[in-house]
Amino acid sequence: MDNQCLILLSKFSVAARPFVGSVNSAKMIRDSQYAAEIFEQVDEIGNEELILLSLDLQNMLGMLASPAAEKVEQPAAPKYIFGARG
């Protein structure tokens, strides 16, 4: 866990306190079920700033599923046949 994530977590817990009550930061890091419940409560509130903080934090904690990247088959480049001396 890097410093930026801890800063974002503390901002989120302070901003969420008036809406969802006390947020246990250490438990959010360790318990994904608890974190999911808190994020769900925040989503139901509808506060834009809090939702953006929530999404950023979920992304940093790895809780957001990234869209599956479609692999595009690229044809292999033609192989170089001639050497330096030609």
PDB file of N, CA, C and O in Angstrom:
ATOM      1  N   MET A   1       0.856  -1.160   0.000  1.00  0.00           N
ATOM      2  CA  MET A   1       0.000   0.000   0.000  1.00  0.00           C
ATOM      3  C   MET A   1       0.905   1.226   0.000  1.00  0.00           C
ATOM      4  O   MET A   1       1.750   1.407   0.877  1.00  0.00           O
ATOM      5  N   ASP A   2       0.700   2.052  -1.005  1.00  0.00           N
ATOM      6  CA  ASP A   2       1.534   3.242  -1.120  1.00  0.00           C
ATOM      7  C   ASP A   2       0.918   4.436  -0.389  1.00  0.00           C
ATOM      8  O   ASP A   2      -0.225   4.390   0.064  1.00  0.00           O
ATOM      9  N   ASN A   3       1.689   5.474  -0.292  1.00  0.00           N
ATOM     10  CA  ASN A   3       1.294   6.659   0.458  1.00  0.00           C
ATOM     11  C   ASN A   3       0.056   7.325  -0.159  1.00  0.00           C
ATOM     12  O   ASN A   3      -0.818   7.804   0.563  1.00  0.00           O
ATOM     13  N   GLN A   4      -0.012   7.352  -1.486  1.00  0.00           N
ATOM     14  CA  GLN A   4      -1.142   7.983  -2.173  1.00  0.00           C
ATOM     15  C   GLN A   4      -2.449   7.271  -1.835  1.00  0.00           C
ATOM     16  O   GLN A   4      -3.485   7.916  -1.672  1.00  0.00           O
ATOM     17  N   CYS A   5      -2.404   5.970  -1.730  1.00  0.00           N
ATOM     18  CA  CYS A   5      -3.602   5.194  -1.390  1.00  0.00           C
ATOM     19  C   CYS A   5      -4.047   5.496   0.039  1.00  0.00           C
ATOM     20  O   CYS A   5      -5.243   5.619   0.303  1.00  0.00           O
ATOM     21  N   LEU A   6      -3.109   5.615   0.945  1.00  0.00           N
ATOM     22  CA  LEU A   6      -3.450   5.937   2.329  1.00  0.00           C
ATOM     23  C   LEU A   6      -4.061   7.332   2.457  1.00  0.00           C
ATOM     24  O   LEU A   6      -4.984   7.550   3.242  1.00  0.00           O
ATOM     25  N   ILE A   7      -3.534   8.264   1.677  1.00  0.00           N
ATOM     26  CA  ILE A   7      -4.086   9.621   1.689  1.00  0.00           C
ATOM     27  C   ILE A   7      -5.524   9.601   1.180  1.00  0.00           C
ATOM     28  O   ILE A   7      -6.407  10.222   1.772  1.00  0.00           O
ATOM     29  N   LEU A   8      -5.753   8.891   0.092  1.00  0.00           N
ATOM     30  CA  LEU A   8      -7.099   8.799  -0.479  1.00  0.00           C
ATOM     31  C   LEU A   8      -8.050   8.092   0.480  1.00  0.00           C
ATOM     32  O   LEU A   8      -9.210   8.484   0.604  1.00  0.00           O
ATOM     33  N   LEU A   9      -7.571   7.063   1.153  1.00  0.00           N
ATOM     34  CA  LEU A   9      -8.391   6.339   2.120  1.00  0.00           C
ATOM     35  C   LEU A   9      -8.792   7.241   3.285  1.00  0.00           C
ATOM     36  O   LEU A   9      -9.933   7.193   3.744  1.00  0.00           O
ATOM     37  N   SER A  10      -7.865   8.055   3.760  1.00  0.00           N
ATOM     38  CA  SER A  10      -8.204   8.948   4.872  1.00  0.00           C
ATOM     39  C   SER A  10      -9.180  10.033   4.424  1.00  0.00           C
ATOM     40  O   SER A  10     -10.089  10.388   5.173  1.00  0.00           O
ATOM     41  N   LYS A  11      -9.005  10.567   3.203  1.00  0.00           N
ATOM     42  CA  LYS A  11      -9.955  11.559   2.679  1.00  0.00           C
ATOM     43  C   LYS A  11     -11.350  10.957   2.564  1.00  0.00           C
ATOM     44  O   LYS A  11     -12.346  11.595   2.906  1.00  0.00           O
ATOM     45  N   PHE A  12     -11.407   9.722   2.077  1.00  0.00           N
ATOM     46  CA  PHE A  12     -12.694   9.051   1.909  1.00  0.00           C
ATOM     47  C   PHE A  12     -13.369   8.817   3.254  1.00  0.00           C
ATOM     48  O   PHE A  12     -14.564   9.072   3.400  1.00  0.00           O
ATOM     49  N   SER A  13     -12.618   8.335   4.235  1.00  0.00           N
ATOM     50  CA  SER A  13     -13.222   8.034   5.536  1.00  0.00           C
ATOM     51  C   SER A  13     -13.734   9.294   6.225  1.00  0.00           C
ATOM     52  O   SER A  13     -14.762   9.258   6.902  1.00  0.00           O
ATOM     53  N   VAL A  14     -13.021  10.412   6.055  1.00  0.00           N
ATOM     54  CA  VAL A  14     -13.471  11.677   6.649  1.00  0.00           C
ATOM     55  C   VAL A  14     -14.710  12.196   5.911  1.00  0.00           C
ATOM     56  O   VAL A  14     -15.649  12.681   6.541  1.00  0.00           O
ATOM     57  N   ALA A  15     -14.712  12.094   4.580  1.00  0.00           N
ATOM     58  CA  ALA A  15     -15.844  12.597   3.797  1.00  0.00           C
ATOM     59  C   ALA A  15     -17.093  11.729   3.988  1.00  0.00           C
ATOM     60  O   ALA A  15     -18.212  12.237   3.915  1.00  0.00           O
ATOM     61  N   ALA A  16     -16.914  10.442   4.228  1.00  0.00           N
ATOM     62  CA  ALA A  16     -18.053   9.528   4.361  1.00  0.00           C
ATOM     63  C   ALA A  16     -18.639   9.529   5.765  1.00  0.00           C
ATOM     64  O   ALA A  16     -19.774   9.092   5.953  1.00  0.00           O
ATOM     65  N   ARG A  17     -17.902  10.005   6.741  1.00  0.00           N
ATOM     66  CA  ARG A  17     -18.346   9.960   8.132  1.00  0.00           C
ATOM     67  C   ARG A  17     -19.725  10.593   8.355  1.00  0.00           C
ATOM     68  O   ARG A  17     -20.536   9.987   9.055  1.00  0.00           O
ATOM     69  N   PRO A  18     -20.042  11.772   7.807  1.00  0.00           N
ATOM     70  CA  PRO A  18     -21.375  12.351   8.058  1.00  0.00           C
ATOM     71  C   PRO A  18     -22.519  11.547   7.436  1.00  0.00           C
ATOM     72  O   PRO A  18     -23.659  11.652   7.887  1.00  0.00           O
ATOM     73  N   PHE A  19     -22.231  10.749   6.412  1.00  0.00           N
ATOM     74  CA  PHE A  19     -23.280  10.033   5.700  1.00  0.00           C
ATOM     75  C   PHE A  19     -23.465   8.593   6.163  1.00  0.00           C
ATOM     76  O   PHE A  19     -24.596   8.140   6.337  1.00  0.00           O
ATOM     77  N   VAL A  20     -22.361   7.870   6.364  1.00  0.00           N
ATOM     78  CA  VAL A  20     -22.471   6.450   6.712  1.00  0.00           C
ATOM     79  C   VAL A  20     -21.949   6.135   8.107  1.00  0.00           C
ATOM     80  O   VAL A  20     -21.949   4.974   8.517  1.00  0.00           O
ATOM     81  N   GLY A  21     -21.511   7.133   8.828  1.00  0.00           N
ATOM     82  CA  GLY A  21     -20.971   6.894  10.165  1.00  0.00           C
ATOM     83  C   GLY A  21     -19.477   6.632  10.101  1.00  0.00           C
ATOM     84  O   GLY A  21     -18.821   6.915   9.098  1.00  0.00           O
ATOM     85  N   SER A  22     -18.962   6.097  11.168  1.00  0.00           N
ATOM     86  CA  SER A  22     -17.533   5.836  11.265  1.00  0.00           C
ATOM     87  C   SER A  22     -17.100   4.761  10.271  1.00  0.00           C
ATOM     88  O   SER A  22     -17.743   3.718  10.145  1.00  0.00           O
ATOM     89  N   VAL A  23     -16.004   5.031   9.571  1.00  0.00           N
ATOM     90  CA  VAL A  23     -15.458   4.080   8.600  1.00  0.00           C
ATOM     91  C   VAL A  23     -14.115   3.596   9.117  1.00  0.00           C
ATOM     92  O   VAL A  23     -13.208   4.394   9.349  1.00  0.00           O
ATOM     93  N   ASN A  24     -13.991   2.299   9.296  1.00  0.00           N
ATOM     94  CA  ASN A  24     -12.755   1.698   9.786  1.00  0.00           C
ATOM     95  C   ASN A  24     -11.809   1.485   8.609  1.00  0.00           C
ATOM     96  O   ASN A  24     -12.008   0.577   7.802  1.00  0.00           O
ATOM     97  N   SER A  25     -10.786   2.320   8.516  1.00  0.00           N
ATOM     98  CA  SER A  25      -9.863   2.282   7.377  1.00  0.00           C
ATOM     99  C   SER A  25      -9.088   0.966   7.300  1.00  0.00           C
ATOM    100  O   SER A  25      -8.938   0.391   6.221  1.00  0.00           O
ATOM    101  N   ALA A  26      -8.604   0.499   8.432  1.00  0.00           N
ATOM    102  CA  ALA A  26      -7.832  -0.752   8.441  1.00  0.00           C
ATOM    103  C   ALA A  26      -8.699  -1.931   8.004  1.00  0.00           C
ATOM    104  O   ALA A  26      -8.233  -2.819   7.290  1.00  0.00           O
ATOM    105  N   LYS A  27      -9.956  -1.937   8.432  1.00  0.00           N
ATOM    106  CA  LYS A  27     -10.863  -3.017   8.062  1.00  0.00           C
ATOM    107  C   LYS A  27     -11.213  -2.946   6.573  1.00  0.00           C
ATOM    108  O   LYS A  27     -11.426  -3.976   5.933  1.00  0.00           O
ATOM    109  N   MET A  28     -11.272  -1.731   6.026  1.00  0.00           N
ATOM    110  CA  MET A  28     -11.562  -1.587   4.592  1.00  0.00           C
ATOM    111  C   MET A  28     -10.458  -2.204   3.751  1.00  0.00           C
ATOM    112  O   MET A  28     -10.718  -2.777   2.693  1.00  0.00           O
ATOM    113  N   ILE A  29      -9.228  -2.086   4.226  1.00  0.00           N
ATOM    114  CA  ILE A  29      -8.101  -2.642   3.472  1.00  0.00           C
ATOM    115  C   ILE A  29      -8.112  -4.167   3.541  1.00  0.00           C
ATOM    116  O   ILE A  29      -7.871  -4.841   2.540  1.00  0.00           O
ATOM    117  N   ARG A  30      -8.394  -4.708   4.728  1.00  0.00           N
ATOM    118  CA  ARG A  30      -8.324  -6.152   4.936  1.00  0.00           C
ATOM    119  C   ARG A  30      -9.572  -6.908   4.511  1.00  0.00           C
ATOM    120  O   ARG A  30      -9.468  -8.004   3.962  1.00  0.00           O
ATOM    121  N   ASP A  31     -10.743  -6.348   4.753  1.00  0.00           N
ATOM    122  CA  ASP A  31     -12.010  -7.063   4.543  1.00  0.00           C
ATOM    123  C   ASP A  31     -12.740  -6.494   3.329  1.00  0.00           C
ATOM    124  O   ASP A  31     -13.317  -5.408   3.399  1.00  0.00           O
ATOM    125  N   SER A  32     -12.713  -7.220   2.231  1.00  0.00           N
ATOM    126  CA  SER A  32     -13.335  -6.729   0.999  1.00  0.00           C
ATOM    127  C   SER A  32     -14.858  -6.677   1.114  1.00  0.00           C
ATOM    128  O   SER A  32     -15.496  -5.851   0.460  1.00  0.00           O
ATOM    129  N   GLN A  33     -15.449  -7.547   1.936  1.00  0.00           N
ATOM    130  CA  GLN A  33     -16.904  -7.531   2.127  1.00  0.00           C
ATOM    131  C   GLN A  33     -17.329  -6.253   2.843  1.00  0.00           C
ATOM    132  O   GLN A  33     -18.315  -5.623   2.459  1.00  0.00           O
ATOM    133  N   TYR A  34     -16.601  -5.873   3.868  1.00  0.00           N
ATOM    134  CA  TYR A  34     -16.879  -4.640   4.592  1.00  0.00           C
ATOM    135  C   TYR A  34     -16.727  -3.433   3.665  1.00  0.00           C
ATOM    136  O   TYR A  34     -17.562  -2.529   3.660  1.00  0.00           O
ATOM    137  N   ALA A  35     -15.652  -3.436   2.888  1.00  0.00           N
ATOM    138  CA  ALA A  35     -15.413  -2.331   1.951  1.00  0.00           C
ATOM    139  C   ALA A  35     -16.537  -2.246   0.926  1.00  0.00           C
ATOM    140  O   ALA A  35     -16.991  -1.151   0.593  1.00  0.00           O
ATOM    141  N   ALA A  36     -16.990  -3.392   0.423  1.00  0.00           N
ATOM    142  CA  ALA A  36     -18.079  -3.401  -0.557  1.00  0.00           C
ATOM    143  C   ALA A  36     -19.361  -2.830   0.036  1.00  0.00           C
ATOM    144  O   ALA A  36     -20.097  -2.116  -0.645  1.00  0.00           O
ATOM    145  N   GLU A  37     -19.632  -3.142   1.308  1.00  0.00           N
ATOM    146  CA  GLU A  37     -20.826  -2.605   1.975  1.00  0.00           C
ATOM    147  C   GLU A  37     -20.737  -1.082   2.108  1.00  0.00           C
ATOM    148  O   GLU A  37     -21.718  -0.379   1.866  1.00  0.00           O
ATOM    149  N   ILE A  38     -19.579  -0.581   2.487  1.00  0.00           N
ATOM    150  CA  ILE A  38     -19.390   0.861   2.628  1.00  0.00           C
ATOM    151  C   ILE A  38     -19.549   1.546   1.275  1.00  0.00           C
ATOM    152  O   ILE A  38     -20.227   2.567   1.170  1.00  0.00           O
ATOM    153  N   PHE A  39     -18.926   0.988   0.243  1.00  0.00           N
ATOM    154  CA  PHE A  39     -19.025   1.579  -1.091  1.00  0.00           C
ATOM    155  C   PHE A  39     -20.469   1.553  -1.603  1.00  0.00           C
ATOM    156  O   PHE A  39     -20.904   2.477  -2.291  1.00  0.00           O
ATOM    157  N   GLU A  40     -21.200   0.502  -1.269  1.00  0.00           N
ATOM    158  CA  GLU A  40     -22.605   0.407  -1.675  1.00  0.00           C
ATOM    159  C   GLU A  40     -23.436   1.494  -0.984  1.00  0.00           C
ATOM    160  O   GLU A  40     -24.285   2.124  -1.615  1.00  0.00           O
ATOM    161  N   GLN A  41     -23.192   1.710   0.295  1.00  0.00           N
ATOM    162  CA  GLN A  41     -23.902   2.766   1.023  1.00  0.00           C
ATOM    163  C   GLN A  41     -23.599   4.138   0.430  1.00  0.00           C
ATOM    164  O   GLN A  41     -24.489   4.981   0.316  1.00  0.00           O
ATOM    165  N   VAL A  42     -22.357   4.356   0.058  1.00  0.00           N
ATOM    166  CA  VAL A  42     -21.960   5.636  -0.522  1.00  0.00           C
ATOM    167  C   VAL A  42     -22.651   5.839  -1.873  1.00  0.00           C
ATOM    168  O   VAL A  42     -23.088   6.946  -2.190  1.00  0.00           O
ATOM    169  N   ASP A  43     -22.746   4.784  -2.656  1.00  0.00           N
ATOM    170  CA  ASP A  43     -23.409   4.882  -3.955  1.00  0.00           C
ATOM    171  C   ASP A  43     -24.881   5.240  -3.806  1.00  0.00           C
ATOM    172  O   ASP A  43     -25.425   5.984  -4.623  1.00  0.00           O
ATOM    173  N   GLU A  44     -25.529   4.717  -2.771  1.00  0.00           N
ATOM    174  CA  GLU A  44     -26.950   4.995  -2.547  1.00  0.00           C
ATOM    175  C   GLU A  44     -27.183   6.443  -2.126  1.00  0.00           C
ATOM    176  O   GLU A  44     -28.262   6.984  -2.372  1.00  0.00           O
ATOM    177  N   ILE A  45     -26.202   7.080  -1.501  1.00  0.00           N
ATOM    178  CA  ILE A  45     -26.352   8.452  -1.032  1.00  0.00           C
ATOM    179  C   ILE A  45     -26.461   9.421  -2.206  1.00  0.00           C
ATOM    180  O   ILE A  45     -27.299  10.323  -2.192  1.00  0.00           O
ATOM    181  N   GLY A  46     -25.629   9.241  -3.207  1.00  0.00           N
ATOM    182  CA  GLY A  46     -25.699  10.070  -4.398  1.00  0.00           C
ATOM    183  C   GLY A  46     -24.856  11.332  -4.362  1.00  0.00           C
ATOM    184  O   GLY A  46     -24.986  12.172  -5.252  1.00  0.00           O
ATOM    185  N   ASN A  47     -23.997  11.496  -3.366  1.00  0.00           N
ATOM    186  CA  ASN A  47     -23.103  12.644  -3.294  1.00  0.00           C
ATOM    187  C   ASN A  47     -21.991  12.455  -4.332  1.00  0.00           C
ATOM    188  O   ASN A  47     -21.209  11.509  -4.239  1.00  0.00           O
ATOM    189  N   GLU A  48     -21.922  13.357  -5.321  1.00  0.00           N
ATOM    190  CA  GLU A  48     -20.986  13.204  -6.438  1.00  0.00           C
ATOM    191  C   GLU A  48     -19.535  13.133  -5.991  1.00  0.00           C
ATOM    192  O   GLU A  48     -18.795  12.248  -6.420  1.00  0.00           O
ATOM    193  N   GLU A  49     -19.127  14.052  -5.139  1.00  0.00           N
ATOM    194  CA  GLU A  49     -17.741  14.100  -4.695  1.00  0.00           C
ATOM    195  C   GLU A  49     -17.356  12.821  -3.953  1.00  0.00           C
ATOM    196  O   GLU A  49     -16.262  12.287  -4.133  1.00  0.00           O
ATOM    197  N   LEU A  50     -18.272  12.345  -3.119  1.00  0.00           N
ATOM    198  CA  LEU A  50     -18.020  11.125  -2.353  1.00  0.00           C
ATOM    199  C   LEU A  50     -17.974   9.904  -3.276  1.00  0.00           C
ATOM    200  O   LEU A  50     -17.174   8.993  -3.064  1.00  0.00           O
ATOM    201  N   ILE A  51     -18.821   9.887  -4.287  1.00  0.00           N
ATOM    202  CA  ILE A  51     -18.819   8.762  -5.233  1.00  0.00           C
ATOM    203  C   ILE A  51     -17.515   8.743  -6.024  1.00  0.00           C
ATOM    204  O   ILE A  51     -16.956   7.673  -6.264  1.00  0.00           O
ATOM    205  N   LEU A  52     -17.024   9.911  -6.431  1.00  0.00           N
ATOM    206  CA  LEU A  52     -15.749   9.961  -7.153  1.00  0.00           C
ATOM    207  C   LEU A  52     -14.590   9.494  -6.276  1.00  0.00           C
ATOM    208  O   LEU A  52     -13.711   8.766  -6.738  1.00  0.00           O
ATOM    209  N   LEU A  53     -14.589   9.913  -5.014  1.00  0.00           N
ATOM    210  CA  LEU A  53     -13.575   9.408  -4.081  1.00  0.00           C
ATOM    211  C   LEU A  53     -13.682   7.897  -3.940  1.00  0.00           C
ATOM    212  O   LEU A  53     -12.676   7.189  -3.901  1.00  0.00           O
ATOM    213  N   SER A  54     -14.923   7.416  -3.865  1.00  0.00           N
ATOM    214  CA  SER A  54     -15.170   5.986  -3.724  1.00  0.00           C
ATOM    215  C   SER A  54     -14.624   5.212  -4.922  1.00  0.00           C
ATOM    216  O   SER A  54     -13.982   4.175  -4.758  1.00  0.00           O
ATOM    217  N   LEU A  55     -14.881   5.715  -6.111  1.00  0.00           N
ATOM    218  CA  LEU A  55     -14.408   5.028  -7.317  1.00  0.00           C
ATOM    219  C   LEU A  55     -12.883   5.036  -7.404  1.00  0.00           C
ATOM    220  O   LEU A  55     -12.276   4.033  -7.780  1.00  0.00           O
ATOM    221  N   ASP A  56     -12.269   6.159  -7.061  1.00  0.00           N
ATOM    222  CA  ASP A  56     -10.805   6.227  -7.051  1.00  0.00           C
ATOM    223  C   ASP A  56     -10.223   5.233  -6.053  1.00  0.00           C
ATOM    224  O   ASP A  56      -9.249   4.540  -6.350  1.00  0.00           O
ATOM    225  N   LEU A  57     -10.822   5.167  -4.873  1.00  0.00           N
ATOM    226  CA  LEU A  57     -10.330   4.257  -3.843  1.00  0.00           C
ATOM    227  C   LEU A  57     -10.540   2.794  -4.252  1.00  0.00           C
ATOM    228  O   LEU A  57      -9.663   1.955  -4.047  1.00  0.00           O
ATOM    229  N   GLN A  58     -11.693   2.501  -4.824  1.00  0.00           N
ATOM    230  CA  GLN A  58     -11.936   1.138  -5.292  1.00  0.00           C
ATOM    231  C   GLN A  58     -10.919   0.744  -6.356  1.00  0.00           C
ATOM    232  O   GLN A  58     -10.450  -0.393  -6.383  1.00  0.00           O
ATOM    233  N   ASN A  59     -10.585   1.671  -7.216  1.00  0.00           N
ATOM    234  CA  ASN A  59      -9.590   1.401  -8.252  1.00  0.00           C
ATOM    235  C   ASN A  59      -8.223   1.140  -7.635  1.00  0.00           C
ATOM    236  O   ASN A  59      -7.520   0.223  -8.060  1.00  0.00           O
ATOM    237  N   MET A  60      -7.836   1.935  -6.634  1.00  0.00           N
ATOM    238  CA  MET A  60      -6.536   1.746  -5.982  1.00  0.00           C
ATOM    239  C   MET A  60      -6.473   0.443  -5.195  1.00  0.00           C
ATOM    240  O   MET A  60      -5.421  -0.189  -5.110  1.00  0.00           O
ATOM    241  N   LEU A  61      -7.613   0.045  -4.617  1.00  0.00           N
ATOM    242  CA  LEU A  61      -7.649  -1.201  -3.849  1.00  0.00           C
ATOM    243  C   LEU A  61      -7.828  -2.423  -4.739  1.00  0.00           C
ATOM    244  O   LEU A  61      -7.769  -3.556  -4.262  1.00  0.00           O
ATOM    245  N   GLY A  62      -8.047  -2.197  -6.024  1.00  0.00           N
ATOM    246  CA  GLY A  62      -8.206  -3.308  -6.961  1.00  0.00           C
ATOM    247  C   GLY A  62      -9.573  -3.947  -6.911  1.00  0.00           C
ATOM    248  O   GLY A  62      -9.722  -5.122  -7.248  1.00  0.00           O
ATOM    249  N   MET A  63     -10.568  -3.196  -6.498  1.00  0.00           N
ATOM    250  CA  MET A  63     -11.914  -3.749  -6.383  1.00  0.00           C
ATOM    251  C   MET A  63     -12.753  -3.508  -7.630  1.00  0.00           C
ATOM    252  O   MET A  63     -13.830  -4.087  -7.771  1.00  0.00           O
ATOM    253  N   LEU A  64     -12.276  -2.670  -8.526  1.00  0.00           N
ATOM    254  CA  LEU A  64     -13.007  -2.440  -9.768  1.00  0.00           C
ATOM    255  C   LEU A  64     -12.499  -3.410 -10.814  1.00  0.00           C
ATOM    256  O   LEU A  64     -11.294  -3.572 -11.005  1.00  0.00           O
ATOM    257  N   ALA A  65     -13.432  -4.046 -11.481  1.00  0.00           N
ATOM    258  CA  ALA A  65     -13.061  -4.985 -12.535  1.00  0.00           C
ATOM    259  C   ALA A  65     -12.738  -4.181 -13.783  1.00  0.00           C
ATOM    260  O   ALA A  65     -13.562  -3.402 -14.262  1.00  0.00           O
ATOM    261  N   SER A  66     -11.556  -4.372 -14.296  1.00  0.00           N
ATOM    262  CA  SER A  66     -11.183  -3.661 -15.514  1.00  0.00           C
ATOM    263  C   SER A  66     -11.825  -4.376 -16.703  1.00  0.00           C
ATOM    264  O   SER A  66     -11.924  -5.603 -16.713  1.00  0.00           O
ATOM    265  N   PRO A  67     -12.252  -3.620 -17.687  1.00  0.00           N
ATOM    266  CA  PRO A  67     -12.877  -4.250 -18.836  1.00  0.00           C
ATOM    267  C   PRO A  67     -11.884  -5.162 -19.541  1.00  0.00           C
ATOM    268  O   PRO A  67     -10.696  -4.857 -19.644  1.00  0.00           O
ATOM    269  N   ALA A  68     -12.392  -6.277 -20.018  1.00  0.00           N
ATOM    270  CA  ALA A  68     -11.529  -7.243 -20.690  1.00  0.00           C
ATOM    271  C   ALA A  68     -10.992  -6.626 -21.975  1.00  0.00           C
ATOM    272  O   ALA A  68     -11.746  -6.193 -22.847  1.00  0.00           O
ATOM    273  N   ALA A  69      -9.706  -6.600 -22.061  1.00  0.00           N
ATOM    274  CA  ALA A  69      -9.074  -6.034 -23.245  1.00  0.00           C
ATOM    275  C   ALA A  69      -9.173  -7.041 -24.387  1.00  0.00           C
ATOM    276  O   ALA A  69      -8.753  -8.193 -24.270  1.00  0.00           O
ATOM    277  N   GLU A  70      -9.730  -6.577 -25.468  1.00  0.00           N
ATOM    278  CA  GLU A  70      -9.859  -7.460 -26.620  1.00  0.00           C
ATOM    279  C   GLU A  70      -8.506  -7.556 -27.303  1.00  0.00           C
ATOM    280  O   GLU A  70      -7.882  -6.549 -27.635  1.00  0.00           O
ATOM    281  N   LYS A  71      -8.079  -8.764 -27.500  1.00  0.00           N
ATOM    282  CA  LYS A  71      -6.797  -8.965 -28.150  1.00  0.00           C
ATOM    283  C   LYS A  71      -7.025  -8.997 -29.653  1.00  0.00           C
ATOM    284  O   LYS A  71      -7.782  -9.815 -30.176  1.00  0.00           O
ATOM    285  N   VAL A  72      -6.360  -8.100 -30.311  1.00  0.00           N
ATOM    286  CA  VAL A  72      -6.471  -8.021 -31.759  1.00  0.00           C
ATOM    287  C   VAL A  72      -5.276  -8.746 -32.349  1.00  0.00           C
ATOM    288  O   VAL A  72      -4.125  -8.419 -32.061  1.00  0.00           O
ATOM    289  N   GLU A  73      -5.568  -9.730 -33.173  1.00  0.00           N
ATOM    290  CA  GLU A  73      -4.502 -10.490 -33.811  1.00  0.00           C
ATOM    291  C   GLU A  73      -3.874  -9.636 -34.893  1.00  0.00           C
ATOM    292  O   GLU A  73      -4.538  -9.254 -35.856  1.00  0.00           O
ATOM    293  N   GLN A  74      -2.615  -9.342 -34.737  1.00  0.00           N
ATOM    294  CA  GLN A  74      -1.903  -8.587 -35.747  1.00  0.00           C
ATOM    295  C   GLN A  74      -1.036  -9.556 -36.531  1.00  0.00           C
ATOM    296  O   GLN A  74      -0.354 -10.408 -35.960  1.00  0.00           O
ATOM    297  N   PRO A  75      -1.074  -9.414 -37.832  1.00  0.00           N
ATOM    298  CA  PRO A  75      -0.238 -10.325 -38.622  1.00  0.00           C
ATOM    299  C   PRO A  75       1.236 -10.085 -38.304  1.00  0.00           C
ATOM    300  O   PRO A  75       1.663  -8.956 -38.063  1.00  0.00           O
ATOM    301  N   ALA A  76       1.984 -11.154 -38.310  1.00  0.00           N
ATOM    302  CA  ALA A  76       3.399 -11.056 -37.987  1.00  0.00           C
ATOM    303  C   ALA A  76       4.114 -10.246 -39.067  1.00  0.00           C
ATOM    304  O   ALA A  76       3.828 -10.376 -40.257  1.00  0.00           O
ATOM    305  N   ALA A  77       5.032  -9.423 -38.629  1.00  0.00           N
ATOM    306  CA  ALA A  77       5.798  -8.618 -39.571  1.00  0.00           C
ATOM    307  C   ALA A  77       6.690  -9.545 -40.388  1.00  0.00           C
ATOM    308  O   ALA A  77       7.193 -10.547 -39.880  1.00  0.00           O
ATOM    309  N   PRO A  78       6.879  -9.201 -41.647  1.00  0.00           N
ATOM    310  CA  PRO A  78       7.751 -10.067 -42.464  1.00  0.00           C
ATOM    311  C   PRO A  78       9.159 -10.115 -41.859  1.00  0.00           C
ATOM    312  O   PRO A  78       9.722  -9.101 -41.445  1.00  0.00           O
ATOM    313  N   LYS A  79       9.687 -11.304 -41.828  1.00  0.00           N
ATOM    314  CA  LYS A  79      10.988 -11.504 -41.207  1.00  0.00           C
ATOM    315  C   LYS A  79      12.093 -10.957 -42.101  1.00  0.00           C
ATOM    316  O   LYS A  79      12.069 -11.135 -43.318  1.00  0.00           O
ATOM    317  N   TYR A  80      13.047 -10.299 -41.490  1.00  0.00           N
ATOM    318  CA  TYR A  80      14.186  -9.767 -42.216  1.00  0.00           C
ATOM    319  C   TYR A  80      15.059 -10.922 -42.654  1.00  0.00           C
ATOM    320  O   TYR A  80      15.512 -11.721 -41.834  1.00  0.00           O
ATOM    321  N   ILE A  81      15.291 -11.004 -43.950  1.00  0.00           N
ATOM    322  CA  ILE A  81      16.015 -12.158 -44.480  1.00  0.00           C
ATOM    323  C   ILE A  81      17.494 -11.856 -44.709  1.00  0.00           C
ATOM    324  O   ILE A  81      18.351 -12.704 -44.460  1.00  0.00           O
ATOM    325  N   PHE A  82      17.785 -10.673 -45.173  1.00  0.00           N
ATOM    326  CA  PHE A  82      19.161 -10.360 -45.544  1.00  0.00           C
ATOM    327  C   PHE A  82      19.961  -9.889 -44.348  1.00  0.00           C
ATOM    328  O   PHE A  82      19.435  -9.213 -43.464  1.00  0.00           O
ATOM    329  N   GLY A  83      21.199 -10.238 -44.324  1.00  0.00           N
ATOM    330  CA  GLY A  83      22.092  -9.845 -43.259  1.00  0.00           C
ATOM    331  C   GLY A  83      22.698  -8.475 -43.523  1.00  0.00           C
ATOM    332  O   GLY A  83      22.330  -7.797 -44.483  1.00  0.00           O
ATOM    333  N   ALA A  84      23.614  -8.081 -42.680  1.00  0.00           N
ATOM    334  CA  ALA A  84      24.249  -6.778 -42.795  1.00  0.00           C
ATOM    335  C   ALA A  84      25.130  -6.684 -44.028  1.00  0.00           C
ATOM    336  O   ALA A  84      25.371  -5.593 -44.546  1.00  0.00           O
ATOM    337  N   ARG A  85      25.612  -7.828 -44.497  1.00  0.00           N
ATOM    338  CA  ARG A  85      26.517  -7.824 -45.647  1.00  0.00           C
ATOM    339  C   ARG A  85      25.786  -8.108 -46.947  1.00  0.00           C
ATOM    340  O   ARG A  85      26.414  -8.150 -48.005  1.00  0.00           O
ATOM    341  N   GLY A  86      24.503  -8.301 -46.896  1.00  0.00           N
ATOM    342  CA  GLY A  86      23.601  -8.346 -48.018  1.00  0.00           C
ATOM    343  C   GLY A  86      23.739  -9.439 -48.937  1.00  0.00           C
ATOM    344  O   GLY A  86      22.993  -9.524 -49.912  1.00  0.00           O
TER     345      GLY A  86
END
